[in-house]
Amino acid sequence: QVRFLEQQNQVLETKWDLLQQLDLSNCKNNLEPIFEGYISNLRRQVECLNGDRVRLDSELRSMRDLVEDFKKRYENEINRRTAAENEFVVLKKDVDAAYTNKVELQAKVDSLDGEIKFLKCLYEGREVDKGETHIGNSSPFGWIENQESRELRGLMALRRAEYNNIDRHDPLFTRTGRHGDDLKHTKGEILELNRLIQRIRSEIGNVKKQCANLEMAIADAEQRGDCALKDARAKLDELEGALNSAKEELARLLRDYQELMSVKLALDIEIATYRKLLEGEECRWVPGRVEHL
């Protein structure tokens, strides 16, 4: 038993010497700043990651707002384009109706011109007949003096009276004047329709230009919206990847921190155990040495 105790004493003395050589207090004092520095570094990294997360969340919200803005602008451009197309259809119908009316009026004008020419020819022929009758009445030949010439003169007078009656009651001349007024009115309507057609064509040209500009604006908005959406999605994926990496890094750092704290706790326990053992052995051996002396 004594030998066993002596062996244990030697082992403890050897451990004590080793511990004294290691300078445990100094080692403990040296480890604490290292752990504190490492912990503070981890805290700074966590704070930095939290700041990055706030910044990235703000950028994500901005990108979403930008995408919504582009979406609203795109819908507005689509509505404007639809309205312009509807207006173009209405104007086209008006132009078609005006052109049809113009064709009908032109046909009416041609018909009136033909009728007027016919009436003029008829009137001129009638005037020629009247002139011949007048020449016959004033003829100086001697055969007018006989009975036959008097009968012929009477017939000619009767014929002249009939022609005068026809001239008073013939509605052709009235119709000629009325058709002349209608022709002037129709020509005025044709001129007005021509001006209307020119104005409508000008409006159609402007509408076509507006449609072209709207199509270009829509294409530009679609391209910019697609680019912005792609950039936003790419940045969102990048941010999510960075956030996941940061979470993984934070989890790894926390595991390392817990492992270090476990190692530190184990070292503290082992140091305290050795210290108590050494103190107990010292208390047991110091009185024996004093009695031996």
C-alpha positions as CSV (number, residue, x, y, z in Angstrom):
1,Q,0.0,0.0,0.0
2,V,2.9,2.3,0.8
3,R,4.6,1.6,-2.4
4,F,1.4,2.2,-4.3
5,L,0.9,5.5,-2.5
6,E,4.5,6.4,-3.2
7,Q,4.0,5.6,-6.9
8,Q,0.9,7.7,-6.9
9,N,2.8,10.5,-5.2
10,Q,5.5,10.4,-7.8
11,V,2.9,10.5,-10.6
12,L,1.2,13.4,-9.0
13,E,4.5,15.2,-8.4
14,T,5.4,14.7,-12.1
15,K,2.0,16.0,-13.2
16,W,2.4,18.9,-10.8
17,D,5.8,19.7,-12.2
18,L,4.4,19.6,-15.7
19,L,1.5,21.8,-14.8
20,Q,3.9,24.3,-13.2
21,Q,6.0,24.2,-16.3
22,L,2.9,24.9,-18.4
23,D,2.0,27.9,-16.2
24,L,-1.7,27.2,-16.2
25,S,-2.7,30.6,-14.9
26,N,-0.8,32.2,-17.7
27,C,-2.3,29.8,-20.2
28,K,-5.7,30.5,-18.9
29,N,-5.1,34.2,-19.1
30,N,-3.8,33.7,-22.6
31,L,-6.8,31.6,-23.8
32,E,-9.5,33.9,-22.5
33,P,-8.5,36.9,-24.7
34,I,-8.3,34.5,-27.7
35,F,-11.8,33.2,-27.0
36,E,-13.1,36.7,-26.4
37,G,-11.5,38.0,-29.6
38,Y,-13.0,35.1,-31.5
39,I,-16.4,35.6,-30.0
40,S,-16.3,39.3,-30.7
41,N,-15.3,38.6,-34.3
42,L,-18.2,36.2,-34.6
43,R,-20.5,38.9,-33.2
44,R,-19.2,41.4,-35.7
45,Q,-19.8,38.9,-38.5
46,V,-23.3,38.3,-37.2
47,E,-24.0,42.1,-37.1
48,C,-22.5,42.5,-40.6
49,L,-24.7,39.7,-41.9
50,N,-27.8,41.2,-40.2
51,G,-26.9,44.6,-41.8
52,D,-26.5,42.9,-45.2
53,R,-29.8,41.2,-44.7
54,V,-31.6,44.5,-44.0
55,R,-29.9,46.1,-47.0
56,L,-30.8,43.2,-49.3
57,D,-34.4,43.2,-48.1
58,S,-34.6,46.9,-48.9
59,E,-33.2,46.3,-52.4
60,L,-35.6,43.4,-52.9
61,R,-38.5,45.6,-52.0
62,S,-37.2,48.3,-54.3
63,M,-36.9,45.8,-57.1
64,R,-40.4,44.5,-56.5
65,D,-41.8,48.1,-56.5
66,L,-39.9,48.7,-59.8
67,V,-41.4,45.6,-61.3
68,E,-44.9,46.6,-60.3
69,D,-44.3,50.1,-61.7
70,F,-43.2,48.7,-65.1
71,K,-46.2,46.3,-65.0
72,K,-48.6,49.2,-64.5
73,R,-46.9,51.3,-67.2
74,Y,-47.1,48.3,-69.6
75,E,-50.9,47.8,-68.8
76,N,-51.4,51.6,-69.4
77,E,-49.6,51.4,-72.8
78,I,-51.7,48.3,-73.7
79,N,-54.9,50.3,-72.8
80,R,-53.8,53.3,-74.9
81,R,-53.0,51.0,-77.8
82,T,-56.4,49.4,-77.6
83,A,-58.1,52.8,-77.5
84,A,-56.0,54.0,-80.5
85,E,-56.9,50.9,-82.5
86,N,-60.6,51.4,-81.7
87,E,-60.4,55.0,-82.7
88,F,-58.7,54.0,-85.9
89,V,-61.5,51.5,-86.7
90,V,-64.1,54.2,-86.1
91,L,-62.3,56.7,-88.3
92,K,-61.9,54.0,-91.0
93,K,-65.6,53.4,-91.0
94,D,-66.2,57.2,-91.3
95,V,-63.8,57.4,-94.2
96,D,-65.4,54.5,-96.0
97,A,-68.9,56.0,-95.5
98,A,-67.6,59.4,-96.8
99,Y,-66.0,57.8,-99.8
100,T,-69.2,55.9,-100.6
101,N,-71.2,59.1,-100.3
102,K,-68.7,60.8,-102.6
103,V,-69.0,58.1,-105.2
104,E,-72.8,58.4,-105.1
105,L,-72.7,62.1,-105.3
106,Q,-70.3,62.0,-108.2
107,A,-72.6,59.6,-110.0
108,K,-75.5,62.0,-109.3
109,V,-73.4,64.9,-110.7
110,D,-72.6,62.9,-113.9
111,S,-76.3,62.1,-114.3
112,L,-77.3,65.8,-113.8
113,D,-74.6,66.9,-116.3
114,G,-76.0,64.5,-118.9
115,E,-79.5,65.7,-118.3
116,I,-78.5,69.4,-118.5
117,K,-76.7,68.8,-121.8
118,F,-79.9,67.1,-123.1
119,L,-82.0,70.0,-122.0
120,K,-79.6,72.4,-123.5
121,C,-79.7,70.6,-126.9
122,L,-83.5,70.5,-126.7
123,Y,-83.7,74.2,-125.9
124,E,-81.3,75.1,-128.7
125,G,-83.3,72.9,-131.2
126,R,-86.5,74.7,-130.1
127,E,-84.9,78.1,-130.6
128,V,-83.8,77.1,-134.1
129,D,-87.4,76.0,-134.9
130,K,-88.7,79.4,-133.6
131,G,-86.1,81.2,-135.8
132,E,-87.2,79.3,-138.9
133,T,-90.8,80.1,-138.1
134,H,-90.0,83.8,-137.7
135,I,-88.1,83.8,-141.0
136,G,-91.0,82.1,-142.7
137,N,-93.5,84.7,-141.4
138,S,-91.3,87.6,-142.7
139,S,-90.6,86.1,-146.0
140,P,-91.1,88.7,-148.9
141,F,-92.1,86.2,-151.6
142,G,-95.3,87.0,-153.5
143,W,-97.0,83.7,-153.1
144,I,-97.9,84.7,-149.5
145,E,-100.6,86.9,-150.9
146,N,-102.7,84.1,-152.3
147,Q,-105.2,82.1,-150.3
148,E,-102.9,79.2,-149.7
149,S,-100.3,81.5,-148.2
150,R,-102.9,83.0,-145.9
151,E,-103.9,79.5,-144.7
152,L,-100.3,78.6,-144.3
153,R,-99.8,81.8,-142.3
154,G,-102.7,81.0,-140.2
155,L,-101.4,77.5,-139.5
156,M,-98.0,79.0,-138.7
157,A,-99.6,81.5,-136.3
158,L,-101.5,78.6,-134.7
159,R,-98.3,76.7,-134.5
160,R,-96.5,79.7,-132.9
161,A,-99.3,80.0,-130.4
162,E,-98.9,76.4,-129.5
163,Y,-95.2,76.8,-129.1
164,N,-95.7,79.8,-126.9
165,N,-98.2,77.9,-124.8
166,I,-95.7,75.0,-124.6
167,D,-92.9,77.5,-123.6
168,R,-95.1,78.9,-120.8
169,H,-96.1,75.6,-119.4
170,D,-93.2,73.3,-120.3
171,P,-91.6,72.3,-116.9
172,L,-88.3,71.4,-118.6
173,F,-87.0,74.9,-118.1
174,T,-88.1,74.9,-114.5
175,R,-86.4,71.6,-114.0
176,T,-83.3,72.9,-115.7
177,G,-83.0,75.8,-113.2
178,R,-83.8,73.5,-110.3
179,H,-81.2,70.9,-111.5
180,G,-78.7,73.7,-111.9
181,D,-79.2,74.7,-108.3
182,D,-79.0,71.0,-107.3
183,L,-75.8,70.7,-109.3
184,K,-74.3,73.7,-107.5
185,H,-75.4,72.3,-104.1
186,T,-74.0,68.9,-105.0
187,K,-70.7,70.4,-106.1
188,G,-70.5,72.2,-102.8
189,E,-71.2,69.0,-100.9
190,I,-68.5,67.2,-102.9
191,L,-66.0,69.9,-102.0
192,E,-67.0,69.6,-98.4
193,L,-66.7,65.9,-98.5
194,N,-63.3,66.2,-100.2
195,R,-62.2,68.5,-97.3
196,L,-63.6,66.0,-94.8
197,I,-61.8,63.2,-96.5
198,Q,-58.5,65.1,-96.4
199,R,-59.1,65.9,-92.7
200,I,-59.9,62.3,-91.9
201,R,-56.9,61.1,-93.9
202,S,-54.7,63.5,-91.9
203,E,-56.3,62.2,-88.7
204,I,-55.7,58.6,-89.8
205,G,-52.1,59.5,-90.5
206,N,-51.7,61.0,-87.1
207,V,-53.4,58.0,-85.5
208,K,-51.1,55.6,-87.4
209,K,-48.1,57.6,-86.2
210,Q,-49.5,57.5,-82.6
211,C,-50.0,53.7,-83.0
212,A,-46.4,53.3,-84.3
213,N,-45.1,55.4,-81.4
214,L,-47.2,53.4,-78.9
215,E,-46.0,50.1,-80.4
216,M,-42.4,51.4,-80.1
217,A,-43.0,52.5,-76.5
218,I,-44.7,49.2,-75.7
219,A,-41.8,47.3,-77.2
220,D,-39.3,49.4,-75.3
221,A,-41.3,49.1,-72.1
222,E,-41.5,45.3,-72.6
223,Q,-37.8,45.1,-73.2
224,R,-36.9,47.3,-70.3
225,G,-39.5,45.4,-68.1
226,D,-38.0,42.1,-69.1
227,C,-34.5,43.3,-68.5
228,A,-35.5,44.7,-65.1
229,L,-37.4,41.6,-64.2
230,K,-34.4,39.4,-65.2
231,D,-32.0,41.6,-63.2
232,A,-34.4,41.6,-60.3
233,R,-34.7,37.8,-60.4
234,A,-31.0,37.4,-60.8
235,K,-30.3,39.7,-57.9
236,L,-33.0,38.0,-55.9
237,D,-31.3,34.6,-56.6
238,E,-28.0,36.1,-55.7
239,L,-29.3,37.6,-52.5
240,E,-31.0,34.3,-51.5
241,G,-27.8,32.4,-52.2
242,A,-25.8,34.9,-50.2
243,L,-28.4,34.7,-47.4
244,N,-28.2,30.9,-47.4
245,S,-24.4,31.0,-47.4
246,A,-24.5,33.5,-44.5
247,K,-26.9,31.3,-42.6
248,E,-24.7,28.3,-43.2
249,E,-21.6,30.2,-42.2
250,L,-23.4,31.5,-39.1
251,A,-24.4,28.0,-38.1
252,R,-20.9,26.7,-38.6
253,L,-19.5,29.6,-36.5
254,L,-22.0,28.8,-33.8
255,R,-21.0,25.2,-33.8
256,D,-17.4,26.1,-33.6
257,Y,-18.2,28.5,-30.8
258,Q,-20.1,25.8,-28.9
259,E,-17.2,23.3,-29.5
260,L,-14.7,25.8,-28.2
261,M,-16.9,26.6,-25.2
262,S,-17.1,22.9,-24.5
263,V,-13.4,22.5,-24.8
264,K,-12.9,25.5,-22.5
265,L,-15.3,24.1,-20.0
266,A,-13.6,20.7,-20.1
267,L,-10.2,22.4,-19.6
268,D,-11.5,24.4,-16.7
269,I,-12.9,21.2,-15.1
270,E,-9.7,19.3,-15.6
271,I,-7.6,22.2,-14.3
272,A,-9.8,22.4,-11.2
273,T,-9.6,18.7,-10.7
274,Y,-5.9,18.6,-10.9
275,R,-5.7,21.6,-8.6
276,K,-7.8,19.9,-5.9
277,L,-5.9,16.7,-6.2
278,L,-2.6,18.5,-5.9
279,E,-3.8,20.4,-2.9
280,G,-5.0,17.2,-1.2
281,E,-1.7,15.4,-1.8
282,E,0.2,18.4,-0.6
283,C,-1.9,18.5,2.6
284,R,-1.2,14.7,3.1
285,W,2.5,14.8,2.5
286,V,3.5,18.0,4.1
287,P,2.8,16.8,7.8
288,G,4.6,13.5,7.2
289,R,7.7,15.3,6.1
290,V,7.6,17.6,9.1
291,E,7.4,14.6,11.5
292,H,10.3,12.9,9.7
293,L,12.4,16.0,10.1
